[in-house]
Amino acid sequence: MIFLRRLALPAAIALLMTAPASLALAAEDAARVIVKFKAGSVLMRAQAQSASPQRVAHALSLGQRIGRTLHDGPGLSSRTQVVLADGLSSAQLAARLAQESDVEYAVVDHKRFRLAAPNDTLYGDNLAGFTPTAGQWYLRAPIGALQSSINVEPAWDITHGSASVVVAVLDTGIRDDHADLRANLLPGYDMVTDVGMANDDTGRDADASDPGDWITYAETTGSGQFAGCGRDDNHNLAAENSTWHGTQTTGLIGALTNNGIGMASVGRNVRILPVRVLGKCGGYDSDIMAGMLWAAGISVSGVPANPNPAKVINLSLGGSGACTQAYRDTLGQLTTLGVTVVASAGNSGLGVTVPANCPGVIGVAGLRHVGTKVGYSDLGPEITISAPAGNCVNTLSGQPCLYPILTTSNAGTTTPIAASNIYTDSYYTSLGTSFSAPMVSGTIGLMLSVNPALTPAAIRTILMGSARAFPTTGGDNGDGGSTSVPRCAAPSSTEQAQCYCTPATCGAGMLDTGAAVAAANAGLQAQIDFSKTGAVPSQALAISGVNSWVASGRSIAAYQWTLVDGGGIVAPLTSASGSSISVTPSALGRFTVRLTITDDLSATSTTSQTIDVVTPTAVTTVTTTPASGGGGGALGGGTLLGLLAALISALALARRERTQASRKA
């Protein structure tokens, strides 16, 4: 091979000296790497011996060595130049070129922007004349008390989101006249079949707009279809205003960003496909599943084909019970098509709701600003990851909520007000795991923008492997420290208030959008897996890295495990270079391990996991069945067995969840 390289080198130089400039790649999505060659290397000696006064181009020779077609970009110095390529990422090309003996270093030629942070008026912190003064605190870097913030700006340094990526929002519909949403919306569909619940005098139709889902006092106190659907802060029967829930969840994923007004969204330029599946008092499983299929581009009887299939589906909805086979079948079809489904955990403080507890769904739990589980969030081993859900901190009546989730909404109390263009704030609050899931969906939209080939399994691995560890301090019950914040336990029939998350209760960690998008762009992510039942003293625990992800066409060449902190209960590792390790903790406590993987291009990825060693307890799965309402109310009659009655854990009704936040957060 060396002999062949040497034979090819003079020919390569001769060819490139006479090659037209059009040989160079100009496409923006080409891999672009800055390469510095070693002094005295073969390529540098060839340049020194050349009779031409021009800088000798080296890309073709390098390309022949690595089996890729490379092109020369501009030179930076006598030994430094840009190299371009198609068909792989910049990170992949840099890793491969760095292995060459002639190369001193190879680094990605990043595109930089004037400002990573957008100019939307509500994005900044310390806002004057607006509450919350923290603005969109949940998008920024995790600094100080804001431990659960998702760190989105590093992701925006890589991509602003692609218009070719479609995220479907299955919800109450959307107000498409909101100025901060309109340009990112695709034509959607209304899947609500029940005319009364639809509240628009029609069944299924091509209008995905939200007409309002208000409940009158007569409806909730009567014996009809909506009996028991409206409740006040004390859970007494009462009228309820329209929630504009779908408009609120949509804003977090795809509100127009850097447009000088309103808010910023996670996904920025990704496109939103609104699918209406919820109406007054919730929605039927059948409508929700039909919406999932249609959103993915799968034919639904009686409904026109969807010309804009989604690769991500956001479900900020749920209901109690186990995952049904119907949901499993629907999700199986979506997985086959490469569609990722994200769902909110629920807002009861109990076990995870349907569909977040279904296999294959990315279930998202809710966090307070300090990184503890927010009191109302459901929890359990089905959770994949956690993200901010909003919390108020202060509990005094009439005081502003300090850490709500700011997003788009409508000012109408019942029917919508045209182009009202309002946003939720500290008094008109958005709180709940309904708003945690869209942050994950928006993150996935950015990941697919840089790597469209990602599968649902790869997306899950990247999200989990790039997540930040949960904090173990900083929680405050608002009582001056007289009570401590406990560690989260397995769900039971008793609601759990604020608690310190563990991987067995809140997923792999806290969403880090910047790290997730960087990993998707690099094509490599280490992942640590172990039993969700946790570790127990004196019993061996298998810890695995086999689910680590590497981009197609590459392979993991090496695993390296490190015991970061044995906690006084785990002995040093005796075998640390396999895909899995086994440890036997000697007592209760916690320990931390780190895994670094190296692929065949010498690229590396590292992740860490802190593992709790606990007293073994039986994990109880709790299924709660709401009481039947009179005259065909929630889940009472046989014809309503498919109804996610009231969707208490999904709709994040502002009044109800404000009460939950102040009581449990």
N, C-alpha and C positions, 0 to 999 in steps of 0.2 A: 504493500500500500504506500509506503514511503517513496519507493522508486517511481510509482505511478504519479504520485503527487509532484515529484520533481520534474518529471517529464511534462506534466500538464502546465506547470507554472509559466514558462516562457510563452507558450501558446496563449494562455489566458491574458497575459500582459499585452501581447500583440493585438489580440482581439479587442480588448477594452480600450486600447489607445486609439483605435479607429472606430469604436462603437458610437452610434448616434446618441444624443442626450435622451432620446425618447425611451431608451432601455430602462431608465430609472423609473421606479414606481412613484406615482404621485397620489394614489388613493389615500384618503384620510384614515381609513381603517387598516392600512398596511402596518405590519410589525415594523417598529422603528427603534433602532438601538444605536447608542454611541459606543464605538469600539476604539480602544487605545492599544496599539501594537507595541510589543517589547522592542527596545533598542537592540539591534544586532540580530533580530529574528530573520528567518528566511525571507519573509515578505519585505522587510525593510532593506535587506541586502539586495534584493532584486530591484527595489526602487533606486537604490544608490548606484547600481550598475547600469541602469537604463540610460540610454543616450538622449532620451526625451527630456526637455525641461519641465514638462508637465508632471503633476503628481500622478503616480501610477495607481490605478484603481485595483482594489484587492478583493472585492466582493465575490467575483466569479471563482477565484481560487478557494476562498473560504467555503463557498457553496458546494464546490466539488468535494471538499473534505467531509462536510456534514450531510451531503445528499440532499441539499436544498438549492433552489434557484434564488440567489441573492442579488441585490442591486446596490450600486454605490450611491450614497447620498452626498451631501456637502461635506467638505473637509473642515475640521476645526484647527488642526495643526499638522505638522509633517507626519506625526504618528497617530493622529486621532481623526476619525471620520464617522459619519452616519452610515449605517447599513440598513437596507430595507428588504422586506420579504413579504410574501403573501402566504396565507394558509395556516398561520399560527400566530399566537399573541406575541406582543413585544417582550413580555416576561419570559416566555418559552424560548424565544430567539436569544435573549441575553444569557439565559442559563446555559444554552448549548454552546454559544460562541465562547463563553468564559472558560470552557474546558480545553480550548485549542492552545497548543504550546506557544504559538506566536502572539497570543493575546494577553496583554497585561490586565485589562479589565473590560467588561461589557456591561453596560447599564441601559435601562429603558430610557428612551428619549421622550420623557413625559411632556404632554401638552399642559401648559399652565394657563390659568385664567387671572384676569385682573382682580376679581373678587370671587371667592368661593361662596361667601354669604350673599344671598339675594337682597334686593332693595325693597321687598315687600314691607309695608309700614308696620305690620304687627309682628314681624319676625324677631326684631331685636329684643334685648333685655332692657330693664330699667326704663320702661315706657312711661312718658309723662302724660297725665290726663287720661289714662286707660288702665282698667284692671282686667286681668292680672298684670301688674307691672313687670312680671317675669316674662310676659309675651309667650312665644312658642318655646318655652323652656325645654320641652321634651325632645326637641330636635338637636339641641346643641351638644357640645362636648360634656362628658361627665366630670364636672369640676365642683369641688366643695360639697354642698348639700345635695346637688342635683346628680346623684349617683346613677339613676336609671335613665338619664337622657341618652338618646340612641346614637349620638355622634355621627350625624349625617354629612357634615361638610367634607370630610375626606372622601366620601363616596362621590360627592358632586365634583371634586377635583378630577375624578376619573370619568364620570359620565353625568350628563343632565337628564338621562333617560331617553329612550328611543320611541318615536311615534309608531314604530312597527310593533311595539310590545303592547298587548291589550290586556287590561285587568278588568274583569267583570265584577261588579258590585251587586250582589243579590240582596235586596233590602226592600224598603217601603217605596222605592222609586226615587226620583230626583227632581229638584227644581232646576230645570235646564235654562232658566232665565237668570241665574246668578252670574254676575259678570266675572267672577273669579273661577268659574267652572266651564262656561259655555264652549270655549274653543277646544277643550280637551275631550269633549263628549262625542261618542259615536251613537248612531241610532240604536236604541234598545228595544225591549219588549215588555209588555205587562202580562205576566203569567197567572195572575190571580183569577181563578175561575168563578168563585162565589161573588155574585153581583153585590150583595150586601156588604161583604168585607171589602170588595174593591172600591166601593164608595164613589164610583164614577159612572154608574148606570150601564156599564158594559161588563162583559167577561174578559177573556183574553183579547188583547189588541196590540197594535204597534205603538201605543202611547205609554212610555215608561215613566211619565211624570207623576209626581206625588200630589194627589188631590187633598191630602190630609187624612189623619187617622184618629181624629178626636172622638171622644165618647161623651155623650150627654148624661146628665143625672138620671133622666128617665130610662135611658138604655141600660145603665149599669144596675139600677134598682128594679128594673122590670123583670119579666120572665122570658124575654125573647133571646135572640141570637147573641146579644152582647151583655147578658146578665153577668154581673160580677167583674166586668172588664175594667171598670174605672175605680181607682182607689186614691185616697189622699195620703199624706205623709204618715199618718197613723194606721194606714191600711183599712180605713173605713171606706164604704162605698161612696164614690164622689165622681163628678165630671172630671175629664182629663183633656187637656189641650193636645193639638197635633204635635207630634215629636219632630218631624222633618229629619228623621233618623238617617235615611239614605243619603240625604244631602250632606249631613254631618260626616258620615263615614267616608263619603266620596272625597270631600275636601282634603282629608289627610293623605289620600293616595295621589290625587291628581289635580289639585287646585293650581291655577296658573301661577307661575313662580318667576320672580325677577321682572314683574310687570308693573312695579311701582305702587301697587295697591294691595290691601288686604293681607292675606297669609301666604306662606310658602308650604308646599306639599313635599312629601318624601320623594315621590316618583317624578315630579316636575313635568317632563314632556311625554310620559307614557299616556296612552289613551284609555279612557274609561268607557266600559260597556255597561250601561245601567239595565238591570233586569229586575222588574218589580215582582216580588214573591210574597210580600207582607202587606196587609191592609189593616182595617180596623180589627183590633184584638188579635193580631197575629196572622198566621198563614198555615196552610196545609203542607204536610210533608210532600204530597204528590206535586204540588205547585213548585215547591222548593227544588225537588229533584228534577222536574221538567226544566226549570230554569237553569240548573247546573248543566244538564245535557245540552240545551240550546246554546248556552254560553260557550260551551266547548266545541260547537259546530256539529253536534250530533242531531240527527233529524228527530223532531217531536211532532207527533200526529196533529194535523190541523194548523200548524204554525209554519210560516215561511222560513226558509233556510236562513241561518245567520251568516252574513257575508264577512263578518269580522270575528272569527273564533278567538277566544281568550286563552292565554297560557297560564293565567292566574285567576282564581275565583276567591273572592272575599265573602265570608259568611259571618257577619256580625249578628248572629241569631242563634237560638238554641232552645232546648227544652229538656225536661228530666227524662230519665230512662236509659236503657242500654241501646247501643247502636243496632239498628234493625238490618236484616238481610237486604232490604230494598236499598238502604243507604250504601251498604257494602257493594251491592251490584253496580249502583250508579257510580260510586267512587272507582270501582274497578275499570269501568269503561273510560273514565277520565284519565286514570293513570296510564292506561294503554296509549292514549293520545299525548301523553307528556304534559298533562295539565296538573298544576299544583293547587291544592285546596287549603285555604287558611280559615280557621274558625275561632271565634271567641270562646273562652273557657266557660263563662257564665258568671253571674253576679249574686250568688246566694251564700257564698262562703262554705259550700259543701263540695261534693264530688263533681267532676267535670260533666257538662251537659252534652246532649246530642246536638250537632254532629261532631263536636270537637273531640269526643271520646271514640270516634270511629277510627279503625286502622287506616293509616295512610294520610290522615288529615294532620296538618300542622296546627295543633291546639295552642292557643296563646293565653297565658294568665296575665293578670294585671299587677303593676307595681306602684307603690308610692314614689314620690320624688327621691326619697332617700334609699330606695332599692329594696325595701321590705315588701312582702305581699300586702297589697291594699286589702283592708278588712273584708270588703264584699266579694273579692275575686274567688272563684272556685279554684280547686287545686287537686292534684293527684298525679299518678304515674303516666297518664295519657298526655300530659302537657309536654310540648316540644321546647318552648322558649317563652320568656316573659318580656313584657314591654310596658311602658307607662300607661296607666289607666286614669290618672287624675285623682287628686285628693285635696281636701280643703285645709287641713291642719287646725284652723280655728273652728270652734264649735258654737260660738255665740250667735244667736238669732240676728239676722239682718246684716251680719258682717260679710265682707267679700270673701269668696273662696280663693285661696292663695295659689293653688296649683291645679287648676282645671285644664282640660284639653281644649284649646282654642281651635275652632273650625267654622266652616261655612254653615249657614242655616237660613231660615225664613222667618219673617216677623209675624206671620199670620197665627192667630190663636186657634182657629179652626181651618177655614179655607186659606189658601196661600195668598199672599200679597205680591202682586207682580213686581219682579225685579227689585225686591227689597234689599238684596245684597248685604245682609247682616252677617255677623259672626257671633258665636257664643263667647261668653266672657265670665267674669267672676260672679255675676248675679244670674245670668242665664247660662247655666253650666252644662258642660258635656263631661260626664264621668261614667266610667264603666269599661269592662273588657271589650265592649263593642268598639272602643277606640284604640285598644291595644292591637287588635288584629290588623286594622288597616296600615299601621306602621310596618308590620311584617310584610304585608302584601305589597306595599310601596317599595320596600327593600328588595323583594324578589323581582319586582319590575326593573329595578336598576341592575340587579345581577344578570337578568336575561338580556338587558341592553348591551352588556359587555360580552356576554357569552350565551348566545341563543341556543346552544346545544345542550344546556344544562337539563338534566332529567329531574323529576320530583325527588328521587332518592338523593341525587347530588345536592340539590338545593337544601334538603333537610340536613345533610351532613355539614355543609358549609355554614348554615345558620347555627347549628349546635357547636361546631368546632371553633367558630369565631366569636361565640358569645363570651361576654365578660362574667367573671365569677360574682356570685351574689355576696353582698356585704354581710358581715357578722356583727357589726356595731352600727350605731346611728339611729336605731329605731326609737320612737318616743310615743308613748300612749297618751300624751297630752295632759298628764297628771303630775307634772313636775318631777318625774322620775320615781314616784312612789311604787310603781309597778314595772316590772321588767317585760320586755318583748320576748315571747317564747320562740323556740324553734318550731317551724311548721311540722305538723304530724300528718299521718295518713288520714284521708277524709273519713268522717263518720257521720252520724245523724246530728251532730252538734256543729253549729257554725263556728268557723275559726276566724277570729279577727286578725289584726295585723300580726305577722310573724316573720321570722327569718327564714327565707326560702332555702330549700335543699333540692338537689337534682331529682329526688324521688317525688317532690311535691310541686315544683314550679318549672321543671324542664332543665335544660343544660346550662342556662345562665341568662343574663340580661342581653337583649338584642343590641348588637353593635353594627350598625349599617355600614359604617366606613370599613370595618374589618371584613365584613361579609362580601362587599362588592370588590374589595381588593383581592380576596381569595378567589372569587369567581373569575376575575381578570387574570390572575396568575396561573390558574389551572391546577391548584393543589391546596388541600386542606386536611390537616391531621384531625382525627376524631377519637376520643376515648369513650369506651362503653363499658358498663358494668351493671350488675343486677340492680333493678329499681327497688328491690326490697332492702338494699343497703348492705353494709358490712356489719358483722357481729363479732364479738371477741372470740378468739381461739378457733375461728373457722376460716378456711382458705377462701379468698375472694379472687375470682378470675377477672382481670382487667384487660380489655382487648382494644387493639387499634386496627382490626381488620376492616372496619367500615370507613377508614380514611379514604378520601376521594382524590383521584388524579384524573386529569382530562384524558379523553379518548386518544389512543395512540401512544400513551406514556404508561409507565409502570412504576410502582414503588420499589426502589432498590434496597432501602435499608430503613430499619426502625431503631430508635434509640430512646430508652426509658430512663428517667431520672427521678429519684426520690427527692423532691424539693424540700419537704418537711415531714419527717416521720412522726411528729407529734409525741415522741416518746413511746409510741405503741407499735411501730413498724420497723423491723430491722432493715439494714441496707439491702438493696436488691442484689441477688446473686446471679441472675441472668437477665440482662437488660437489652438484648439486641434482637429479640424475636418479635413477632407481631402481637404477642400477648404475654402477660406476666401474671404471676400469682403471688399474693401477699396474705399473710395471716396476722392481723392485728392482735395484740396481746390484751387490750383493755378497751373500754369506752373512750371516745375522743374523736379526733379527726386527723387526717393526713393528706398530703398533696403530692400528686405525681405529675410529671411532665412527659409528653411524647413529642419527639421530633422525627418526622419522616423525610426521606430524601428520595427523589425520583431519578429516573434514568438520564435526566438532563442536568442532574446535580442541583435542582431547585429544592428548597426545603420549606417545611411548614411546621409550626410548633403550636401545641395547645396544652393547657393544664387543667386539672380537675381536682377539687378538694372533695374528699369522700368522708362522710360521717360514719362513725362506728357506733351503733346504737343497740339497745336491748331488743332482742327479737320479739316482734309482736305480729299478730295476725292482721293482714290488710283487709279491711272491711269495705266491700263495694255496696254503697247505699243507693237504692233506687227510690225516689220520692214520687208518689202519685198525687197530684193536686186533688183536693176535694171537688166533687161534682157540683156544678152550679145548677140552679133551678132552671127547668124548661129548656134543656139543650145547651147548658153552659159548658165550661171547659172540661174536656175529656169525660163528660158524664154519659152521653148517649153513644150507642154503637156506631152511629153514622159519623161521630166526631173523633173516632179513635186515632185518626191521622193528624189531628190538629195540634200544633204546638201552642197550647192554650195560653193566651196572654203574653207568652214569651217574656216572662218577667226577667229572666236572666239574660235576655238578648237585646231588648229594645232600648235599654239605657235611658228610660224616660227621665227627663231632667229633674223633675220634682222628686221622684222616688229615689233616684240614685244620689241626689244631693243629700237626702236624709241618711242613706246608707253610708255615704262617705263620712259624714260628720259623726255617725254613730260607731262605725267600725274601722275607719281608717286610722 
